[in-house]
Amino acid sequence: MAEGLGLQKQWLVCITVGLLILLLYWKVQLRWASSELQSSTNEKTQNVDVMRAFNPEEPFLYPDKEPGIMFVETSNSLKPSELTVCAIESAARTNPGKHVYYFMKGFNGNLSALKESSQKGIQLLFSFHNVTLLPLNLEELFTKTPLLDWYKKTDPEKEKYWVHVLSDACRIALLWKYGGIYLDTDVISLKPLEFINFTCEQSDNYANGAALGFSRNHSFIRDCMIDYVENYDGDRWGWQGPDLITRMLKKWCRSEKLNDFLNQKCQDVTFFPKDWFYPISYMNWKVYFQNDTWKKNSSVEDNFANSRGVHIWNFLSGRQSNPIKETRSYMEYFFKNYCPTTYGALEQ
């Protein structure tokens, strides 16, 4: 009898232990399943967010929500040049984690009509996942800046370089309003860009504004807008552009010798050397288009090893017809390697 009771107790202990193990197993499984579900949900949410951030179906994602790299077209043209499309594509490809914005004065915001455009450049721009096309509403852009009164009282018909001085105004207004990076539409990007405050040397003791980076509402940009208006002279080529950036940088650095600040921070603004964006000067712009300068890939990469981008000086080069394909020029190399989609669409 005693032996039978002992066996029963052993069985009860075994059953109890078995039940406890089974309960523990199911508890672990439930926690694992819950964790997997949460992880899957988070992953899907992140994927949706990424898709949303780079979805061309949502064209009016503005830089105030997602700062990025900004380009501007201040004419009414809706036919971006091959160089413009290449500039935008190269920025998008070299900075895949950043959004690229193309503001167009001639775009009225009707996306459906723009998508139906037969213009090849527009269609190419829609194919890039992190590029957004936006209307450029000048009065809205200049509102709450010193530039608004200037814009309202200026007659474009009487301006000698209206498209250019308007571009000069737009870039500083965009940087003031949104922050990020501004690039001219004739700057081909070669390397990724950082969101830092920077200007770049064009030549000895002289800066340029074709490539600028600033945080939102930066004091340097505020001072540029004030000087732009107070010392406005639309008849002087460059006065509202590179001259403005140069004289304001000298004030900012409290020095006439900008060369002393190369590759250094002047307060919180870095002044990069000319190789960063202007490795070839405007006087030698034809070098970009010279045939047979592209001998080997390595030689081109070595020549532009310190460059984040190249400014093609379209104000000069755009006046002439400069073929690209089958030339073995620097331009063909840049197009083929940094904007291959645009290169593929080039006519022979």
C-alpha positions, 0 to 999 in steps of 0.5 A: 500500500505504501509503495502504491502511494509512493508511485502515485506521488511520483506520478503527480510530481511528474504530471505537475512538472510536465504541466509547468514545462508546457505552460512555460513553453507556451508563454515563451512562444506567445512572447516570441510571436508578439515580438515578431509581430511588433518587429514586422509591424515596425519594419513595415511602418518604416518601409512605408515611411521611406516609400512615402518620403521618396514617393513621386506621387506626393510631389508637395513634400517640401524641404521644411519637412524633409531638408535636402538638396535644392535646385531652381529654375527661374525662367518659365521653361518647363524643358530642363536641359540635358545638363540640368537633368544630369545635375539633378540625377547626379545629386540624387544618385550620390546622395540616395538618403537625401531628398532632391527638390527642383523648384520651377517658376513655370510649373503651376502645380498641376502635376497631372499635366506635368506628368503628361508632358512629352518633354523628355527631361521632365519624364526622366526627372519623374523616374528618380525615386528621391526627386520632387518637382515643385512650383516656385511661388516667388511671392510666397517664397519671399514673404517674411524676408527682406526680399519681398519688397524688392521683388514687388517693386522690381520690374523684370523688363528693365533688368539686365540679368533678371533670370540670374539675379532672381536665381541669386535671390531665390537660393538665399531665400530657400536656404533661409526658409528651409535650410539644406544644400543649394546647387546650381543646375550646372553643378554635377555631383561626384560625391555625397554632400553633408548637411553643414554650413559651407561656402566654397572658394571660386578663385583666390580670395573670392567665393561663389554661390553655385554650391551653398549649405546652411541650416534654416534661419542661419544668420549668415543668410539673413545678412545676405538677404539684407545686403542683397536688398540694401546694395542691389545693383542688377546691372553689375554681373555677379554683384548679387551672386558671387560678389555678395557671398564674397563680401558677406563672408569677409564681414562674417570672418572679419577679414579681407583675407579669405585665403586664411580660412580655407578648409577652416571654420569661420565662426560656424561656416566652413570655407572649402577650397576651389577644388570642391566645386570649381576645379576648373575655372570659368576661363578654362571651361572648354576643358570640360568639353575637349575631346580625348581628355578621358584616357582612363577612368583612373586618371579622371578620378585622380584629377577630380579626387578632391571634388564633391562636384564640378561647376560647368559654367553654363552661362558660358558653355551654354552659348555653344553647342557642345556634343558629349557622346563619343567625345571621350571628354570629361563631360562624357565621363561625368554623364556616363558615370554620374547621370547614366540615365540622362546619358542614355537619353542623349542624342548621338 
